[in-house]
Amino acid sequence: MTLPRDLVAASSIPLVLSILSQGQSYGYEIIQKVKTASEGEMLWADGMLYPILHRLEKRGQVQSSWGVADSGRKRKYYRLSKAGQLELSEQRANWRKVNSLLDKFAASGDKHV
């Protein structure tokens, strides 16, 4: 079972920022990390990831540089900037709030809290 598209879209920026907070990475590697961590429930495509990376780069939250892979192929690497670290902190706080609200409703039997 894969996750709904709207949830995948809403979580994409905080997930990319979280991955890059662990160190620099490149597109395909980011896609594979998400697939592995979600146990295949979240499947990203290049066409979904690269616009996000470019948007984050325009905002100054991600920086990129070209490098060469072990195979000799050129590869664009992305890393988190200071602004990206701040954005990640905000994103995590927002997701904790949403999760807390879901927990409140679950604890009350989905009745009004």
C-alpha positions in Angstrom: 0.0 0.0 0.0 1.3 3.4 -0.9 0.5 6.6 0.9 -2.0 9.1 -0.5 -0.5 11.7 -2.9 -1.6 14.7 -0.8 0.2 13.3 2.2 3.3 12.6 0.1 3.2 16.1 -1.3 2.7 17.7 2.1 5.6 15.8 3.7 8.1 16.2 0.8 9.9 19.4 2.0 10.4 18.4 5.6 11.6 14.9 4.4 14.1 16.4 2.0 15.4 18.8 4.6 15.6 16.0 7.1 17.6 13.8 4.8 20.0 16.7 3.9 20.4 17.5 7.6 22.3 14.2 7.8 24.8 15.3 5.1 25.0 16.1 1.4 23.1 13.9 -1.0 22.1 13.7 -4.7 18.7 13.2 -6.2 18.6 9.4 -6.8 20.0 8.8 -3.3 17.3 11.0 -1.7 14.6 9.0 -3.6 16.1 5.7 -2.4 16.4 6.9 1.2 12.7 7.8 1.2 11.7 4.5 -0.4 13.8 2.5 2.1 12.8 4.4 5.2 9.1 4.2 4.2 9.4 0.5 3.4 8.2 1.2 -0.1 5.1 3.1 0.9 6.4 6.4 -0.3 7.7 6.3 -3.9 9.1 9.5 -5.4 10.0 10.2 -9.0 12.6 12.5 -10.4 9.8 14.7 -11.7 8.6 15.3 -8.2 11.9 15.7 -6.4 13.9 18.0 -8.6 11.3 20.9 -8.6 11.4 20.7 -4.8 15.1 20.8 -4.7 15.2 23.8 -7.1 12.5 25.6 -5.0 14.5 25.0 -1.8 17.7 26.2 -3.6 15.9 29.4 -4.7 14.8 30.1 -1.1 18.4 29.7 0.0 17.5 26.6 2.2 19.6 24.2 0.1 22.9 24.7 -1.7 24.2 22.6 -4.6 27.5 21.8 -6.2 28.6 19.5 -8.9 30.8 16.5 -8.2 32.0 13.3 -9.8 30.6 9.9 -8.6 32.9 6.9 -8.3 31.6 5.8 -11.7 33.1 9.0 -13.2 29.7 10.4 -13.9 28.9 14.1 -13.0 26.4 14.4 -10.2 24.7 17.4 -8.5 25.0 17.2 -4.7 22.7 19.1 -2.4 23.3 20.2 1.2 21.4 22.0 3.8 22.1 25.7 4.5 21.6 27.6 7.7 18.3 28.8 6.4 17.4 25.2 5.6 18.2 24.2 9.2 15.9 26.9 10.5 13.1 25.8 8.1 13.6 22.2 9.1 13.1 23.2 12.8 9.9 25.0 11.9 8.6 22.1 9.8 9.3 19.6 12.5 7.5 21.8 15.1 4.5 22.1 12.7 4.4 18.3 12.2 4.6 17.7 15.9 1.6 20.0 16.4 -0.4 18.1 13.7 0.6 14.8 15.2 -0.4 15.9 18.7 -3.8 17.0 17.4 -4.3 13.6 15.7 -3.4 11.9 19.0 -5.9 14.1 21.0 -8.7 13.0 18.7 -7.7 9.4 18.8 -7.5 9.5 22.6 -11.0 11.0 22.8 -12.5 8.5 20.4 -12.5 11.0 17.6 -15.0 13.2 19.5 -14.5 16.9 20.0 -11.6 17.7 22.3 
